Amino acid sequence: MPENLPQLPTGLQTITLAAPGFWGLNTQDSPLELDSRFASEATNCVIDRKGRIAARKGTELVSTNGASVLGSSDGITFVEEFIAEDGTKTLFSAGNNLVFTGTTTLVDATPVAATVTADNWQGATLSNKYYLFQSGHEPLVYTAGGSLTRVQDDGAYTGTVPQGNTVLAAFGRLFVANDTAEKSTITWSDLLNGVAWSGGSSGSIDLRKHWPSGYDEIEGLAAHNNFLVIFGKKNILIFAGADSPATMQLQDTIANIGCVARDTIQSDGKDIYYLSTSGLRTLGRTIQEKSSPIGDASKNVNDELKSVARTETGLIRGHYNPNEGFYIVSFQDNFISYVFDTRYPLEDGSLRATTWDTLKPLSFTRTDANQLYIGTSGGVELYSGYLDRAATTYDMTWTTHPLSFGVPGNLKFMKGANVVIDGGSGYKLIMRWAWDYSSQFTTANITLPENNIAEYGEGEYGIAEYSISAALFSEATPANGSGIVLTSGLVTTINDKPFSIQQYAVKATIGRVA
């Protein structure tokens, strides 16, 4: 019998991806035979509460006078809410070398006596006062019910307040570090008095003798598990007994792993996230691994993330938001944000990642009302709805890695695709597929039916929000082409409605060995 007869097709095979891409992006590993639960693209996406790839929310412009007060500056590069002891809330923000208060209207609160030439402030609250520090600038203080002034102009001011670039309110005092001259010294205020920098229990410590791998500079500060954590650019120091800092003791040192961006240091209450030269890390894992900088939290996008961080010349901002369930790190000049889901870590401890590329956050804060405010070029915006600035649509893209249907040596003949979508009634889906690692996609359009029933997310606590069957659509399209491996996915324009991918199925005939 001849040996060279082609093998007959083995019949129609279906690969079904329930909650496709719910492991998030993987740009780190070879695309050959990657688990189908990873995605090669997940742009303007988040992982939703049900573990699915979903569209990110949009924004609504909160401040109405941003264009007039921000001029040609980058925008709002700092935003934070101060809550006074009587419950009064004041939103502080900064841009165009000015400090503002207010939400709907940004009111210039910059002290007349202050010379402000940059907008890289960091804030802290102590004893019903709010403080702002920035390298090379006179620190500012706001007393509840009063006005913003220079610290040195406060009636109770003593000593010399450092012009540090990082401030932490913890253990009943302010800790300040990284001023223009002393980048390896921490200075602390008197107990419960952020304007007293001499006498009492104020003091300072030179860390040059404590760095485990040579000279370093302080990048940021944090308090965690009753320890004072000092992030250098290349090392981390952990001190115990910081409630009495004059006698605090060095508890632990971590060499060759530091923090590259002050504002990426964010606590989730159980651990601390921060961006290092080895990727996004958590303090707990860093302490366990010490000299093994594997960048565990960002493992699946690590090289890409590090490359962006190395080339970034603008602001790098980080934010942890428990209400949205993500940690986000934004790169101003590279115009990209990496969003890490913190609700569903993978078994190896890494976080599911997606990206945003049409929203340019410059700063973040979570308000007492659990609202996420974002500083942008236009002012202060609220993360809400499914349009940017309540008017502009944006595209969401999801793409698989190359799929071999379990038989990597055989030809496949694509017959069709089926997608189950939660939300997005009336949306047009552009289904895409390409063969054998090609970047040239064949496309087909699907339009979801219009649905007048409220989709989830429209009633904040009502039945509509959680009754996903009311907006569940199952749609199919014929498809064609052949090859060894298949890359597939979809693009849709988000236009005022939520959208999640519930299931994705590709049907193909398996043919002979290629």
C-alpha positions as CSV (number, residue, x, y, z in Angstrom):
1,M,0.0,0.0,0.0
2,P,1.5,3.4,-0.9
3,E,3.0,5.2,2.1
4,N,2.6,8.8,0.8
5,L,-1.2,9.1,0.8
6,P,-2.4,12.2,2.6
7,Q,-4.1,11.7,5.9
8,L,-7.9,12.3,5.7
9,P,-9.3,15.1,7.9
10,T,-10.2,13.8,11.4
11,G,-13.5,15.7,11.6
12,L,-14.7,18.9,13.1
13,Q,-13.0,19.9,16.3
14,T,-14.1,22.7,18.7
15,I,-11.9,24.6,21.1
16,T,-14.0,26.4,23.6
17,L,-12.5,29.1,25.8
18,A,-14.6,29.7,28.9
19,A,-13.7,33.2,30.3
20,P,-11.1,33.5,27.5
21,G,-7.9,35.3,28.4
22,F,-8.8,35.3,32.1
23,W,-5.2,34.6,33.0
24,G,-4.5,38.0,31.5
25,L,-1.6,39.0,29.2
26,N,1.5,36.9,28.7
27,T,4.1,38.6,26.7
28,Q,7.0,37.0,28.5
29,D,6.9,33.3,27.4
30,S,7.2,31.9,23.9
31,P,3.8,31.9,22.2
32,L,4.3,28.3,21.1
33,E,1.7,26.2,23.0
34,L,1.0,28.8,25.6
35,D,-2.1,28.0,27.7
36,S,-5.2,29.3,25.9
37,R,-6.2,31.1,29.1
38,F,-3.5,33.6,28.4
39,A,-3.9,36.5,26.0
40,S,-1.5,38.1,23.6
41,E,-3.4,41.3,23.6
42,A,-5.8,42.7,26.2
43,T,-6.0,46.5,25.6
44,N,-8.3,48.8,27.4
45,C,-9.4,45.8,29.5
46,V,-9.6,44.8,33.1
47,I,-10.3,41.4,34.8
48,D,-13.9,41.8,36.1
49,R,-15.3,40.5,39.4
50,K,-16.2,37.2,37.7
51,G,-12.7,36.7,36.3
52,R,-13.5,37.6,32.7
53,I,-11.8,39.9,30.3
54,A,-13.9,43.0,30.3
55,A,-13.8,46.6,29.1
56,R,-12.3,49.1,31.4
57,K,-14.6,51.9,32.6
58,G,-14.4,55.4,31.1
59,T,-14.2,58.7,32.8
60,E,-16.3,61.7,33.6
61,L,-14.7,65.1,33.9
62,V,-15.3,66.4,37.4
63,S,-13.4,69.7,37.3
64,T,-15.0,72.2,34.8
65,N,-12.3,74.8,34.6
66,G,-9.2,72.6,33.9
67,A,-8.5,74.2,30.5
68,S,-8.3,77.7,31.9
69,V,-6.2,77.0,35.0
70,L,-3.8,74.3,33.6
71,G,-2.8,76.1,30.4
72,S,-0.2,74.2,28.4
73,S,1.0,72.1,31.4
74,D,0.9,68.3,31.5
75,G,-2.2,68.5,33.6
76,I,-3.2,67.3,37.1
77,T,-0.1,65.4,38.2
78,F,-1.1,65.1,41.9
79,V,-4.5,64.6,43.5
80,E,-5.4,63.5,47.0
81,E,-8.3,63.9,49.4
82,F,-7.7,65.2,52.9
83,I,-10.2,64.3,55.6
84,A,-10.3,66.5,58.7
85,E,-11.1,65.1,62.1
86,D,-14.6,66.6,61.9
87,G,-15.2,64.7,58.6
88,T,-14.8,67.6,56.3
89,K,-13.2,66.5,53.0
90,T,-10.9,68.7,50.9
91,L,-9.6,67.6,47.5
92,F,-6.1,68.8,46.8
93,S,-4.5,68.7,43.3
94,A,-1.6,70.2,41.5
95,G,-0.7,71.2,38.0
96,N,0.8,74.2,36.1
97,N,3.0,75.0,39.1
98,L,-0.1,75.6,41.2
99,V,-1.8,73.8,44.1
100,F,-5.6,73.6,43.9
101,T,-8.5,72.8,46.2
102,G,-11.9,71.8,45.1
103,T,-13.6,69.3,42.7
104,T,-16.0,70.9,40.3
105,T,-14.0,74.1,40.4
106,L,-10.2,74.0,40.8
107,V,-9.4,76.9,43.1
108,D,-5.8,78.2,43.3
109,A,-4.7,77.7,46.9
110,T,-0.9,78.2,46.3
111,P,0.6,80.3,49.1
112,V,1.7,83.7,47.8
113,A,5.0,83.4,49.6
114,A,5.7,80.0,48.0
115,T,7.8,79.6,44.9
116,V,6.5,76.5,43.0
117,T,8.3,75.3,39.9
118,A,7.1,71.7,39.7
119,D,4.1,69.5,40.5
120,N,5.6,66.3,41.9
121,W,4.1,66.7,45.4
122,Q,3.5,63.9,48.0
123,G,1.0,64.5,50.8
124,A,0.5,63.2,54.3
125,T,-2.0,63.8,57.1
126,L,-1.0,64.3,60.8
127,S,-3.0,65.7,63.7
128,N,-5.7,67.4,61.6
129,K,-3.2,69.0,59.3
130,Y,-2.3,68.1,55.7
131,Y,1.2,68.4,54.5
132,L,2.8,68.6,51.0
133,F,6.4,67.9,50.3
134,Q,8.4,68.1,47.1
135,S,12.1,68.1,46.4
136,G,13.6,71.6,46.2
137,H,10.4,73.2,47.5
138,E,9.4,74.7,50.7
139,P,6.9,72.2,52.4
140,L,3.3,73.4,52.7
141,V,0.7,72.8,55.4
142,Y,-3.1,73.1,55.5
143,T,-4.9,73.3,58.8
144,A,-8.4,72.1,58.7
145,G,-10.7,75.1,58.3
146,G,-7.8,77.4,57.4
147,S,-5.7,78.0,54.3
148,L,-2.6,76.5,52.7
149,T,0.7,78.0,53.9
150,R,4.3,77.3,54.0
151,V,5.3,75.1,57.0
152,Q,7.8,77.7,58.1
153,D,5.0,80.3,58.3
154,D,3.0,78.2,60.8
155,G,2.9,79.9,64.2
156,A,4.2,76.8,66.0
157,Y,7.1,76.1,63.6
158,T,10.4,75.2,65.1
159,G,13.7,74.0,63.7
160,T,14.3,73.5,60.0
161,V,11.9,71.5,58.0
162,P,13.6,69.4,55.2
163,Q,12.7,70.0,51.6
164,G,12.2,66.2,51.0
165,N,10.7,64.5,48.0
166,T,9.0,61.7,50.1
167,V,6.9,62.0,53.2
168,L,5.2,59.5,55.4
169,A,2.8,60.1,58.3
170,A,3.2,57.1,60.6
171,F,3.9,56.2,64.2
172,G,2.5,59.6,65.3
173,R,4.9,61.8,63.4
174,L,6.1,62.8,59.9
175,F,9.1,61.1,58.3
176,V,10.8,63.0,55.5
177,A,13.6,61.9,53.1
178,N,15.4,62.7,49.9
179,D,15.9,66.4,49.9
180,T,18.2,68.0,47.4
181,A,21.3,67.6,49.6
182,E,20.7,64.7,51.9
183,K,19.4,61.8,49.8
184,S,20.4,59.1,52.4
185,T,19.0,60.8,55.5
186,I,15.6,60.5,57.1
187,T,14.4,63.3,59.3
188,W,11.3,63.0,61.6
189,S,9.2,65.6,63.4
190,D,8.2,65.8,67.0
191,L,5.4,63.5,68.1
192,L,2.0,64.6,66.7
193,N,3.5,67.8,65.5
194,G,4.4,68.1,61.9
195,V,5.6,71.7,62.2
196,A,8.1,71.0,65.0
197,W,11.5,69.9,63.6
198,S,13.7,70.6,66.7
199,G,13.4,69.6,70.3
200,G,11.0,67.1,71.7
201,S,11.4,63.7,70.0
202,S,12.4,65.0,66.6
203,G,15.6,63.8,65.0
204,S,17.2,62.2,62.0
205,I,19.3,59.2,60.9
206,D,22.0,58.9,58.3
207,L,21.5,55.6,56.4
208,R,24.8,55.5,54.6
209,K,26.2,52.9,57.1
210,H,23.1,50.7,56.7
211,W,22.9,50.2,53.0
212,P,23.9,46.6,52.3
213,S,25.4,47.1,48.9
214,G,27.1,50.5,48.9
215,Y,25.7,54.0,48.6
216,D,22.1,54.4,47.8
217,E,19.4,57.1,47.7
218,I,16.0,57.0,49.4
219,E,13.2,56.7,46.9
220,G,10.2,56.2,49.2
221,L,8.8,55.3,52.6
222,A,6.1,53.0,53.9
223,A,4.8,51.6,57.2
224,H,4.0,47.9,57.3
225,N,3.3,45.5,60.1
226,N,4.6,48.0,62.6
227,F,7.9,48.4,60.7
228,L,9.3,51.4,59.0
229,V,10.2,50.4,55.4
230,I,12.7,52.5,53.6
231,F,12.9,51.9,49.8
232,G,16.2,52.9,48.3
233,K,16.8,52.8,44.6
234,K,18.8,49.6,44.9
235,N,18.1,48.4,48.5
236,I,15.4,48.1,51.1
237,L,15.8,48.7,54.8
238,I,13.3,47.6,57.4
239,F,13.4,49.2,60.9
240,A,11.6,48.0,64.0
241,G,10.6,50.3,66.9
242,A,9.9,53.3,64.7
243,D,7.3,54.6,67.3
244,S,10.5,55.7,69.1
245,P,12.7,56.4,66.1
246,A,15.7,57.6,68.1
247,T,16.2,54.0,69.3
248,M,14.7,52.1,66.3
249,Q,16.7,49.0,65.3
250,L,17.5,47.7,61.8
251,Q,15.4,44.6,61.5
252,D,16.2,43.4,57.9
253,T,18.0,44.5,54.8
254,I,17.3,43.5,51.2
255,A,20.2,44.0,48.8
256,N,20.0,44.7,45.1
257,I,16.3,45.1,45.0
258,G,15.0,48.7,45.3
259,C,12.2,50.9,44.1
260,V,12.5,53.0,40.9
261,A,9.4,55.2,41.4
262,R,8.2,56.8,44.6
263,D,4.5,56.8,43.8
264,T,4.3,53.1,42.9
265,I,4.7,52.2,46.6
266,Q,1.1,51.2,47.5
267,S,-0.3,49.2,50.4
268,D,-3.3,46.9,50.0
269,G,-3.4,46.4,53.8
270,K,-1.7,43.0,53.7
271,D,1.3,43.8,51.5
272,I,3.1,46.6,49.7
273,Y,3.4,46.8,45.9
274,Y,6.3,48.7,44.3
275,L,8.0,48.9,41.0
276,S,11.6,47.8,41.0
277,T,14.2,47.2,38.3
278,S,13.1,43.6,38.2
279,G,9.4,44.4,37.7
280,L,6.4,44.9,39.9
281,R,7.0,43.3,43.2
282,T,5.4,42.9,46.6
283,L,7.4,43.4,49.8
284,G,6.3,40.1,51.4
285,R,7.6,38.1,48.4
286,T,10.7,40.2,48.3
287,I,11.5,39.4,51.9
288,Q,11.0,35.7,51.2
289,E,13.2,35.7,48.1
290,K,15.7,38.4,49.0
291,S,18.4,38.0,46.3
292,S,16.2,36.3,43.8
293,P,14.6,39.3,42.0
294,I,12.2,37.4,39.8
295,G,9.6,40.2,39.7
296,D,6.9,37.8,40.7
297,A,3.8,40.0,40.5
298,S,4.4,41.0,36.9
299,K,6.0,37.7,35.9
300,N,3.9,37.3,32.7
301,V,4.7,40.8,31.3
302,N,8.0,41.4,33.1
303,D,10.4,42.1,30.2
304,E,7.9,44.4,28.5
305,L,7.2,46.3,31.8
306,K,10.9,46.7,32.6
307,S,11.6,48.0,29.1
308,V,8.8,50.6,29.4
309,A,10.1,51.6,32.9
310,R,13.7,52.0,31.6
311,T,12.7,54.3,28.8
312,E,10.2,56.4,30.7
313,T,11.3,60.0,31.1
314,G,8.1,61.4,32.5
315,L,6.0,60.5,35.5
316,I,5.5,57.0,36.8
317,R,2.4,56.7,39.0
318,G,1.0,53.7,40.8
319,H,-2.4,53.2,42.6
320,Y,-4.0,50.3,44.4
321,N,-7.8,50.4,44.4
322,P,-9.7,47.8,46.4
323,N,-13.0,48.8,45.0
324,E,-11.9,48.1,41.5
325,G,-9.7,45.2,42.5
326,F,-6.6,46.3,40.7
327,Y,-3.2,47.9,41.0
328,I,-2.3,50.2,38.1
329,V,1.0,51.6,37.1
330,S,1.0,54.4,34.6
331,F,3.8,55.7,32.4
332,Q,3.3,59.2,31.2
333,D,5.5,59.6,28.1
334,N,5.1,56.0,27.0
335,F,1.3,56.5,27.1
336,I,0.6,53.1,28.6
337,S,-0.8,51.8,31.8
338,Y,-0.4,48.2,33.1
339,V,-3.4,47.1,35.2
340,F,-2.9,44.1,37.5
341,D,-5.9,42.3,39.0
342,T,-5.4,41.7,42.7
343,R,-8.4,39.6,43.4
344,Y,-7.4,36.4,41.5
345,P,-3.6,35.8,41.7
346,L,-2.3,32.9,39.7
347,E,-1.0,29.8,41.5
348,D,2.6,31.1,41.2
349,G,1.7,34.4,42.8
350,S,1.8,36.5,39.7
351,L,-1.0,38.9,38.9
352,R,-3.3,38.9,35.8
353,A,-2.3,41.9,33.6
354,T,-4.0,44.0,31.0
355,T,-3.1,47.3,29.5
356,W,-4.8,50.7,28.8
357,D,-3.5,52.8,25.9
358,T,-6.2,55.5,25.2
359,L,-6.4,57.0,28.7
360,K,-3.4,58.9,30.1
361,P,-3.5,59.0,33.9
362,L,-1.1,61.4,35.5
363,S,-2.2,60.8,39.1
364,F,-4.7,58.8,41.2
365,T,-6.6,58.9,44.5
366,R,-9.3,57.0,46.1
367,T,-11.8,59.1,48.0
368,D,-13.6,58.4,51.2
369,A,-16.7,57.6,49.1
370,N,-14.7,54.9,47.3
371,Q,-14.5,56.9,44.1
372,L,-11.4,56.7,41.9
373,Y,-10.3,60.1,40.8
374,I,-7.7,60.4,38.0
375,G,-5.6,63.4,37.3
376,T,-5.4,64.0,33.5
377,S,-4.4,66.7,31.1
378,G,-7.9,68.1,31.3
379,G,-8.3,68.2,35.1
380,V,-9.7,65.8,37.6
381,E,-11.7,62.9,36.2
382,L,-13.9,60.2,37.8
383,Y,-13.4,56.6,36.8
384,S,-17.0,55.9,35.9
385,G,-19.3,55.0,33.0
386,Y,-18.1,53.6,29.6
387,L,-17.1,56.7,27.7
388,D,-14.0,58.8,28.2
389,R,-15.0,62.3,29.5
390,A,-18.6,61.1,29.2
391,A,-18.4,61.6,25.4
392,T,-15.5,59.7,23.7
393,T,-15.6,56.1,22.7
394,Y,-12.6,53.8,22.9
395,D,-11.6,50.4,21.4
396,M,-11.1,47.2,23.4
397,T,-9.0,44.5,21.9
398,W,-8.6,40.9,23.0
399,T,-6.4,38.3,21.1
400,T,-5.4,34.8,21.8
401,H,-2.0,33.3,21.5
402,P,-1.5,30.9,18.6
403,L,-3.7,27.8,19.1
404,S,-2.8,24.4,17.8
405,F,-5.9,22.5,19.0
406,G,-3.7,20.0,20.7
407,V,-2.1,18.7,17.5
408,P,0.7,21.1,16.6
409,G,1.9,19.2,13.5
410,N,-1.5,19.0,11.7
411,L,-3.1,21.4,9.3
412,K,-6.4,23.0,10.5
413,F,-9.2,24.3,8.4
414,M,-11.2,27.0,10.3
415,K,-15.0,26.7,9.9
416,G,-16.4,29.2,12.3
417,A,-16.3,31.1,15.6
418,N,-18.8,31.6,18.3
419,V,-18.7,34.2,21.1
420,V,-20.8,34.7,24.2
421,I,-20.8,38.3,25.4
422,D,-22.2,39.8,28.6
423,G,-23.3,43.3,27.9
424,G,-22.7,45.6,24.9
425,S,-26.1,45.4,23.3
426,G,-25.9,46.9,19.8
427,Y,-22.1,46.8,19.7
428,K,-20.4,45.8,16.5
429,L,-17.7,43.1,17.0
430,I,-14.9,42.7,14.6
431,M,-13.9,39.1,14.8
432,R,-10.3,38.4,13.7
433,W,-8.2,35.4,12.9
434,A,-4.8,34.8,11.3
435,W,-2.7,31.7,10.6
436,D,0.8,30.7,11.4
437,Y,1.9,33.8,13.3
438,S,0.9,36.2,10.7
439,S,-0.1,39.7,11.7
440,Q,-2.5,40.1,8.8
441,F,-6.0,39.3,10.2
442,T,-9.0,38.1,8.3
443,T,-12.1,39.8,9.8
444,A,-15.9,39.3,10.0
445,N,-18.4,41.6,11.6
446,I,-21.0,40.7,14.2
447,T,-23.6,43.2,15.5
448,L,-25.1,42.3,18.9
449,P,-28.8,42.7,19.2
450,E,-30.2,45.8,20.9
451,N,-31.5,45.1,24.3
452,N,-33.6,47.4,26.3
453,I,-33.3,45.5,29.5
454,A,-30.9,47.2,31.9
455,E,-27.4,45.7,31.6
456,Y,-25.3,45.0,34.6
457,G,-23.6,48.1,36.0
458,E,-26.5,50.4,35.3
459,G,-28.2,49.9,38.7
460,E,-25.5,50.2,41.3
461,Y,-27.0,47.9,43.9
462,G,-30.2,46.8,42.0
463,I,-31.1,43.6,40.3
464,A,-29.9,44.9,37.0
465,E,-26.3,45.1,38.0
466,Y,-26.0,41.4,38.8
467,S,-28.6,39.9,36.5
468,I,-26.1,39.1,33.7
469,S,-28.5,36.8,31.8
470,A,-30.5,39.9,30.9
471,A,-27.7,41.0,28.6
472,L,-26.1,37.7,27.5
473,F,-25.6,37.3,23.8
474,S,-24.4,34.2,21.8
475,E,-23.3,35.0,18.3
476,A,-21.6,33.0,15.6
477,T,-19.8,33.8,12.3
478,P,-18.5,31.5,9.5
479,A,-14.7,31.6,9.0
480,N,-12.2,30.3,6.7
481,G,-8.5,29.7,6.0
482,S,-6.0,27.0,7.0
483,G,-2.7,26.6,8.7
484,I,-0.9,25.0,11.6
485,V,-1.7,27.4,14.4
486,L,-4.5,29.9,14.7
487,T,-4.6,33.3,16.4
488,S,-8.0,34.7,17.0
489,G,-9.8,37.4,18.9
490,L,-12.0,40.5,18.6
491,V,-12.1,44.3,18.6
492,T,-15.1,46.3,19.7
493,T,-15.7,50.0,20.3
494,I,-16.9,50.7,23.9
495,N,-19.8,53.2,23.7
496,D,-21.5,53.8,27.0
497,K,-22.2,50.1,27.9
498,P,-20.3,47.5,29.8
499,F,-18.8,44.6,27.9
500,S,-17.3,41.2,29.1
501,I,-16.3,38.1,27.1
502,Q,-18.0,35.2,28.7
503,Q,-17.0,32.4,26.2
504,Y,-15.2,32.0,22.9
505,A,-15.3,29.0,20.7
506,V,-13.4,28.2,17.4
507,K,-14.5,25.4,15.2
508,A,-11.9,23.8,12.9
509,T,-11.3,20.6,10.9
510,I,-8.1,18.8,11.8
511,G,-6.3,17.6,8.6
512,R,-3.2,15.8,7.7
513,V,0.3,16.2,9.2
514,A,1.8,19.2,7.5
